[in-house]
Amino acid sequence: MEEFFKELIPVYKRHIKVKQLKRKTIENFSRFYSSFMDQYKDPKDKKDKYLHAKRIGLQYILDNQDLIYSEINK
């Protein structure tokens, strides 16, 4: 999971223009991650496997806010 976010953070950094407070940065990154994962939603999938991955990722973001914030603001 950590490797995935190390690849995703540079993609996110290309879209931000202003350094923000930690809470706002994590909130915006969570939204970015959520919309990034939505592209993998399969309407034919009844079990919504992507939702499980999305929830795990959002929980990872919450659990590692300090690490993600520092990576974003490098």
Chimera marker file (.cmm) of the C-alpha trace (Angstrom):
<marker_set name="trace">
<marker id="1" x="0.000" y="0.000" z="0.000" r="1" g="1" b="0" radius="0.5"/>
<marker id="2" x="2.854" y="2.342" z="0.845" r="1" g="1" b="0" radius="0.5"/>
<marker id="3" x="4.415" y="1.865" z="-2.605" r="1" g="1" b="0" radius="0.5"/>
<marker id="4" x="1.099" y="2.646" z="-4.277" r="1" g="1" b="0" radius="0.5"/>
<marker id="5" x="0.817" y="5.953" z="-2.432" r="1" g="1" b="0" radius="0.5"/>
<marker id="6" x="4.446" y="6.813" z="-3.178" r="1" g="1" b="0" radius="0.5"/>
<marker id="7" x="3.480" y="6.609" z="-6.854" r="1" g="1" b="0" radius="0.5"/>
<marker id="8" x="0.160" y="8.434" z="-6.435" r="1" g="1" b="0" radius="0.5"/>
<marker id="9" x="1.454" y="11.434" z="-4.440" r="1" g="1" b="0" radius="0.5"/>
<marker id="10" x="3.571" y="12.847" z="-7.323" r="1" g="1" b="0" radius="0.5"/>
<marker id="11" x="0.509" y="12.642" z="-9.577" r="1" g="1" b="0" radius="0.5"/>
<marker id="12" x="-1.454" y="14.618" z="-6.985" r="1" g="1" b="0" radius="0.5"/>
<marker id="13" x="1.361" y="17.139" z="-6.520" r="1" g="1" b="0" radius="0.5"/>
<marker id="14" x="1.150" y="18.106" z="-10.190" r="1" g="1" b="0" radius="0.5"/>
<marker id="15" x="-2.400" y="19.351" z="-9.604" r="1" g="1" b="0" radius="0.5"/>
<marker id="16" x="-1.902" y="21.449" z="-6.480" r="1" g="1" b="0" radius="0.5"/>
<marker id="17" x="-0.782" y="25.033" z="-6.693" r="1" g="1" b="0" radius="0.5"/>
<marker id="18" x="-0.702" y="26.319" z="-3.111" r="1" g="1" b="0" radius="0.5"/>
<marker id="19" x="0.642" y="24.791" z="0.090" r="1" g="1" b="0" radius="0.5"/>
<marker id="20" x="-2.237" y="24.223" z="2.517" r="1" g="1" b="0" radius="0.5"/>
<marker id="21" x="-2.744" y="23.336" z="6.149" r="1" g="1" b="0" radius="0.5"/>
<marker id="22" x="-2.433" y="19.677" z="7.055" r="1" g="1" b="0" radius="0.5"/>
<marker id="23" x="-6.149" y="19.070" z="7.578" r="1" g="1" b="0" radius="0.5"/>
<marker id="24" x="-7.101" y="20.651" z="4.247" r="1" g="1" b="0" radius="0.5"/>
<marker id="25" x="-4.278" y="18.869" z="2.408" r="1" g="1" b="0" radius="0.5"/>
<marker id="26" x="-5.352" y="15.453" z="3.722" r="1" g="1" b="0" radius="0.5"/>
<marker id="27" x="-8.990" y="16.238" z="2.921" r="1" g="1" b="0" radius="0.5"/>
<marker id="28" x="-8.124" y="17.222" z="-0.658" r="1" g="1" b="0" radius="0.5"/>
<marker id="29" x="-5.815" y="14.237" z="-1.127" r="1" g="1" b="0" radius="0.5"/>
<marker id="30" x="-8.579" y="11.935" z="0.126" r="1" g="1" b="0" radius="0.5"/>
<marker id="31" x="-10.941" y="13.418" z="-2.455" r="1" g="1" b="0" radius="0.5"/>
<marker id="32" x="-8.296" y="12.977" z="-5.148" r="1" g="1" b="0" radius="0.5"/>
<marker id="33" x="-7.753" y="9.349" z="-4.135" r="1" g="1" b="0" radius="0.5"/>
<marker id="34" x="-11.493" y="8.713" z="-4.078" r="1" g="1" b="0" radius="0.5"/>
<marker id="35" x="-11.997" y="10.087" z="-7.591" r="1" g="1" b="0" radius="0.5"/>
<marker id="36" x="-8.889" y="8.209" z="-8.766" r="1" g="1" b="0" radius="0.5"/>
<marker id="37" x="-10.361" y="4.943" z="-7.504" r="1" g="1" b="0" radius="0.5"/>
<marker id="38" x="-13.782" y="5.675" z="-9.022" r="1" g="1" b="0" radius="0.5"/>
<marker id="39" x="-12.334" y="5.194" z="-12.487" r="1" g="1" b="0" radius="0.5"/>
<marker id="40" x="-11.947" y="1.488" z="-11.656" r="1" g="1" b="0" radius="0.5"/>
<marker id="41" x="-15.606" y="0.998" z="-10.738" r="1" g="1" b="0" radius="0.5"/>
<marker id="42" x="-17.147" y="-1.764" z="-12.815" r="1" g="1" b="0" radius="0.5"/>
<marker id="43" x="-20.943" y="-1.417" z="-13.127" r="1" g="1" b="0" radius="0.5"/>
<marker id="44" x="-21.189" y="-5.172" z="-13.749" r="1" g="1" b="0" radius="0.5"/>
<marker id="45" x="-19.402" y="-6.027" z="-10.482" r="1" g="1" b="0" radius="0.5"/>
<marker id="46" x="-22.077" y="-6.775" z="-7.897" r="1" g="1" b="0" radius="0.5"/>
<marker id="47" x="-19.646" y="-7.157" z="-5.002" r="1" g="1" b="0" radius="0.5"/>
<marker id="48" x="-17.977" y="-3.769" z="-5.572" r="1" g="1" b="0" radius="0.5"/>
<marker id="49" x="-14.449" y="-5.024" z="-5.039" r="1" g="1" b="0" radius="0.5"/>
<marker id="50" x="-13.133" y="-1.576" z="-5.866" r="1" g="1" b="0" radius="0.5"/>
<marker id="51" x="-15.067" y="-0.178" z="-2.878" r="1" g="1" b="0" radius="0.5"/>
<marker id="52" x="-13.083" y="-2.443" z="-0.584" r="1" g="1" b="0" radius="0.5"/>
<marker id="53" x="-9.818" y="-1.145" z="-2.032" r="1" g="1" b="0" radius="0.5"/>
<marker id="54" x="-11.121" y="2.417" z="-1.810" r="1" g="1" b="0" radius="0.5"/>
<marker id="55" x="-12.005" y="2.023" z="1.879" r="1" g="1" b="0" radius="0.5"/>
<marker id="56" x="-8.639" y="0.468" z="2.689" r="1" g="1" b="0" radius="0.5"/>
<marker id="57" x="-6.870" y="3.337" z="0.938" r="1" g="1" b="0" radius="0.5"/>
<marker id="58" x="-8.896" y="5.993" z="2.739" r="1" g="1" b="0" radius="0.5"/>
<marker id="59" x="-8.159" y="4.313" z="6.066" r="1" g="1" b="0" radius="0.5"/>
<marker id="60" x="-4.465" y="4.221" z="5.168" r="1" g="1" b="0" radius="0.5"/>
<marker id="61" x="-4.588" y="7.964" z="4.454" r="1" g="1" b="0" radius="0.5"/>
<marker id="62" x="-6.199" y="8.626" z="7.852" r="1" g="1" b="0" radius="0.5"/>
<marker id="63" x="-3.728" y="6.403" z="9.690" r="1" g="1" b="0" radius="0.5"/>
<marker id="64" x="-0.680" y="7.931" z="7.974" r="1" g="1" b="0" radius="0.5"/>
<marker id="65" x="-1.631" y="11.607" z="7.739" r="1" g="1" b="0" radius="0.5"/>
<marker id="66" x="1.742" y="12.879" z="8.929" r="1" g="1" b="0" radius="0.5"/>
<marker id="67" x="3.680" y="10.764" z="6.437" r="1" g="1" b="0" radius="0.5"/>
<marker id="68" x="1.440" y="11.691" z="3.507" r="1" g="1" b="0" radius="0.5"/>
<marker id="69" x="1.431" y="15.376" z="4.418" r="1" g="1" b="0" radius="0.5"/>
<marker id="70" x="5.221" y="15.443" z="4.596" r="1" g="1" b="0" radius="0.5"/>
<marker id="71" x="5.508" y="13.629" z="1.237" r="1" g="1" b="0" radius="0.5"/>
<marker id="72" x="3.135" y="16.074" z="-0.417" r="1" g="1" b="0" radius="0.5"/>
<marker id="73" x="4.998" y="19.112" z="0.914" r="1" g="1" b="0" radius="0.5"/>
<marker id="74" x="8.533" y="17.971" z="0.078" r="1" g="1" b="0" radius="0.5"/>
<link id1="1" id2="2" r="1" g="1" b="0" radius="0.2"/>
<link id1="2" id2="3" r="1" g="1" b="0" radius="0.2"/>
<link id1="3" id2="4" r="1" g="1" b="0" radius="0.2"/>
<link id1="4" id2="5" r="1" g="1" b="0" radius="0.2"/>
<link id1="5" id2="6" r="1" g="1" b="0" radius="0.2"/>
<link id1="6" id2="7" r="1" g="1" b="0" radius="0.2"/>
<link id1="7" id2="8" r="1" g="1" b="0" radius="0.2"/>
<link id1="8" id2="9" r="1" g="1" b="0" radius="0.2"/>
<link id1="9" id2="10" r="1" g="1" b="0" radius="0.2"/>
<link id1="10" id2="11" r="1" g="1" b="0" radius="0.2"/>
<link id1="11" id2="12" r="1" g="1" b="0" radius="0.2"/>
<link id1="12" id2="13" r="1" g="1" b="0" radius="0.2"/>
<link id1="13" id2="14" r="1" g="1" b="0" radius="0.2"/>
<link id1="14" id2="15" r="1" g="1" b="0" radius="0.2"/>
<link id1="15" id2="16" r="1" g="1" b="0" radius="0.2"/>
<link id1="16" id2="17" r="1" g="1" b="0" radius="0.2"/>
<link id1="17" id2="18" r="1" g="1" b="0" radius="0.2"/>
<link id1="18" id2="19" r="1" g="1" b="0" radius="0.2"/>
<link id1="19" id2="20" r="1" g="1" b="0" radius="0.2"/>
<link id1="20" id2="21" r="1" g="1" b="0" radius="0.2"/>
<link id1="21" id2="22" r="1" g="1" b="0" radius="0.2"/>
<link id1="22" id2="23" r="1" g="1" b="0" radius="0.2"/>
<link id1="23" id2="24" r="1" g="1" b="0" radius="0.2"/>
<link id1="24" id2="25" r="1" g="1" b="0" radius="0.2"/>
<link id1="25" id2="26" r="1" g="1" b="0" radius="0.2"/>
<link id1="26" id2="27" r="1" g="1" b="0" radius="0.2"/>
<link id1="27" id2="28" r="1" g="1" b="0" radius="0.2"/>
<link id1="28" id2="29" r="1" g="1" b="0" radius="0.2"/>
<link id1="29" id2="30" r="1" g="1" b="0" radius="0.2"/>
<link id1="30" id2="31" r="1" g="1" b="0" radius="0.2"/>
<link id1="31" id2="32" r="1" g="1" b="0" radius="0.2"/>
<link id1="32" id2="33" r="1" g="1" b="0" radius="0.2"/>
<link id1="33" id2="34" r="1" g="1" b="0" radius="0.2"/>
<link id1="34" id2="35" r="1" g="1" b="0" radius="0.2"/>
<link id1="35" id2="36" r="1" g="1" b="0" radius="0.2"/>
<link id1="36" id2="37" r="1" g="1" b="0" radius="0.2"/>
<link id1="37" id2="38" r="1" g="1" b="0" radius="0.2"/>
<link id1="38" id2="39" r="1" g="1" b="0" radius="0.2"/>
<link id1="39" id2="40" r="1" g="1" b="0" radius="0.2"/>
<link id1="40" id2="41" r="1" g="1" b="0" radius="0.2"/>
<link id1="41" id2="42" r="1" g="1" b="0" radius="0.2"/>
<link id1="42" id2="43" r="1" g="1" b="0" radius="0.2"/>
<link id1="43" id2="44" r="1" g="1" b="0" radius="0.2"/>
<link id1="44" id2="45" r="1" g="1" b="0" radius="0.2"/>
<link id1="45" id2="46" r="1" g="1" b="0" radius="0.2"/>
<link id1="46" id2="47" r="1" g="1" b="0" radius="0.2"/>
<link id1="47" id2="48" r="1" g="1" b="0" radius="0.2"/>
<link id1="48" id2="49" r="1" g="1" b="0" radius="0.2"/>
<link id1="49" id2="50" r="1" g="1" b="0" radius="0.2"/>
<link id1="50" id2="51" r="1" g="1" b="0" radius="0.2"/>
<link id1="51" id2="52" r="1" g="1" b="0" radius="0.2"/>
<link id1="52" id2="53" r="1" g="1" b="0" radius="0.2"/>
<link id1="53" id2="54" r="1" g="1" b="0" radius="0.2"/>
<link id1="54" id2="55" r="1" g="1" b="0" radius="0.2"/>
<link id1="55" id2="56" r="1" g="1" b="0" radius="0.2"/>
<link id1="56" id2="57" r="1" g="1" b="0" radius="0.2"/>
<link id1="57" id2="58" r="1" g="1" b="0" radius="0.2"/>
<link id1="58" id2="59" r="1" g="1" b="0" radius="0.2"/>
<link id1="59" id2="60" r="1" g="1" b="0" radius="0.2"/>
<link id1="60" id2="61" r="1" g="1" b="0" radius="0.2"/>
<link id1="61" id2="62" r="1" g="1" b="0" radius="0.2"/>
<link id1="62" id2="63" r="1" g="1" b="0" radius="0.2"/>
<link id1="63" id2="64" r="1" g="1" b="0" radius="0.2"/>
<link id1="64" id2="65" r="1" g="1" b="0" radius="0.2"/>
<link id1="65" id2="66" r="1" g="1" b="0" radius="0.2"/>
<link id1="66" id2="67" r="1" g="1" b="0" radius="0.2"/>
<link id1="67" id2="68" r="1" g="1" b="0" radius="0.2"/>
<link id1="68" id2="69" r="1" g="1" b="0" radius="0.2"/>
<link id1="69" id2="70" r="1" g="1" b="0" radius="0.2"/>
<link id1="70" id2="71" r="1" g="1" b="0" radius="0.2"/>
<link id1="71" id2="72" r="1" g="1" b="0" radius="0.2"/>
<link id1="72" id2="73" r="1" g="1" b="0" radius="0.2"/>
<link id1="73" id2="74" r="1" g="1" b="0" radius="0.2"/>
</marker_set>
